[in-house]
Amino acid sequence: MVRIREGVCVIGDPDLDGFEQLMEAKRVPCGDKDASSVILKQALEKHIKR
């Protein structure tokens, strides 16, 4: 998850690489910064468990 501007984030698929990941990235609303960091931590924890 990357914040590209205030209120807009991009989520990429960690299973893809380089250009493929860029093409499959989806824009999503970010919300507040605290909630975004919690969501990112949850996503990373799920990815690490794989």
Backbone bond lengths (Angstrom), bond angles and torsions (degrees), N, CA, C in turn:
res aa  C-N    CA-C-N  psi(-1)  N-CA   C-N-CA  omega(-1)  CA-C   N-CA-C  phi
1 M - - - 1.455 - - 1.523 107.71 -
2 V 1.314 115.05 128.09 1.462 120.88 179.68 1.518 108.56 -130.43
3 R 1.332 115.73 130.46 1.465 120.74 176.68 1.523 107.47 -83.41
4 I 1.358 116.56 118.53 1.463 119.38 -178.64 1.520 112.32 -96.94
5 R 1.294 117.48 -23.68 1.467 122.64 171.55 1.528 106.99 -164.96
6 E 1.292 117.26 172.63 1.461 121.77 -176.49 1.521 110.84 -56.67
7 G 1.312 116.13 118.08 1.452 121.41 176.30 1.521 115.80 86.90
8 V 1.343 118.00 -3.19 1.467 120.68 -179.68 1.529 109.32 -127.54
9 C 1.326 115.43 126.49 1.461 121.56 178.06 1.523 109.63 -123.73
10 V 1.315 114.94 161.91 1.460 121.75 176.11 1.518 107.21 -122.84
11 I 1.333 115.93 132.93 1.461 121.08 177.53 1.517 107.80 -114.57
12 G 1.335 115.47 126.71 1.457 121.23 178.13 1.518 110.37 -109.12
13 D 1.319 115.69 159.76 1.460 121.86 178.05 1.529 108.59 -85.92
14 P 1.335 119.13 117.09 1.463 120.98 -177.67 1.532 113.26 -67.07
15 D 1.328 118.42 -14.56 1.462 120.99 178.81 1.527 111.91 -78.96
16 L 1.336 117.08 -18.01 1.461 121.09 179.73 1.522 109.20 -93.06
17 D 1.325 115.50 168.79 1.452 119.88 -176.61 1.519 110.93 -133.98
18 G 1.305 116.89 143.74 1.456 123.86 172.59 1.514 115.65 52.94
19 F 1.354 114.90 -122.18 1.460 121.71 -174.54 1.527 111.75 -62.97
20 E 1.343 116.89 -37.43 1.471 120.33 178.70 1.522 110.38 -60.06
21 Q 1.327 116.73 -43.47 1.461 120.53 179.44 1.528 110.62 -64.34
22 L 1.313 117.03 -40.10 1.460 121.15 178.57 1.526 111.29 -61.99
23 M 1.323 117.36 -42.53 1.458 121.79 -178.33 1.532 112.34 -69.84
24 E 1.324 117.97 -30.74 1.458 121.96 -177.77 1.534 113.17 -91.74
25 A 1.333 117.92 -3.95 1.465 121.38 -178.57 1.528 110.38 -62.74
26 K 1.321 115.72 143.29 1.462 121.50 -178.03 1.529 109.71 -120.72
27 R 1.329 115.48 137.13 1.468 120.48 175.94 1.519 109.30 -81.97
28 V 1.314 115.32 135.77 1.460 122.01 178.49 1.525 108.75 -139.30
29 P 1.328 117.62 153.78 1.467 119.18 174.57 1.521 109.92 -69.39
30 C 1.320 116.71 140.08 1.467 120.74 -176.48 1.524 113.34 -85.12
31 G 1.305 116.77 -40.01 1.451 118.13 -171.50 1.519 109.21 78.14
32 D 1.321 117.06 -154.68 1.460 118.96 -179.66 1.530 110.65 -81.83
33 K 1.337 116.00 161.12 1.466 120.80 -174.60 1.517 112.36 -66.05
34 D 1.322 118.11 -35.87 1.461 120.57 -179.72 1.517 111.34 -64.15
35 A 1.330 117.12 -45.86 1.459 120.87 179.90 1.530 110.35 -65.56
36 S 1.319 117.65 -36.23 1.459 121.54 179.25 1.519 111.28 -63.40
37 S 1.309 117.22 -41.10 1.465 119.81 -179.88 1.524 111.03 -67.01
38 V 1.320 117.47 -35.09 1.466 121.09 177.65 1.533 109.88 -66.31
39 I 1.324 117.01 -44.13 1.463 121.49 178.86 1.525 110.25 -62.82
40 L 1.322 117.58 -41.51 1.458 121.27 179.35 1.527 110.77 -63.58
41 K 1.317 117.25 -43.58 1.471 120.43 178.29 1.522 111.02 -61.00
42 Q 1.336 117.71 -41.69 1.462 120.95 178.39 1.523 110.91 -63.30
43 A 1.324 117.54 -42.41 1.465 121.42 179.72 1.525 110.43 -64.33
44 L 1.313 117.20 -41.65 1.471 120.53 179.42 1.518 110.94 -66.20
45 E 1.321 117.79 -39.94 1.458 121.00 179.12 1.529 110.58 -62.03
46 K 1.332 117.44 -42.50 1.465 121.13 178.06 1.525 110.28 -63.63
47 H 1.329 117.04 -40.59 1.467 120.66 -178.51 1.530 110.83 -67.66
48 I 1.332 117.06 -39.88 1.467 121.52 -179.32 1.522 111.10 -65.71
49 K 1.327 117.64 -34.18 1.465 121.95 -178.26 1.522 112.50 -69.24
50 R 1.347 117.93 -20.51 1.476 120.79 -178.92 1.463 111.86 -67.02
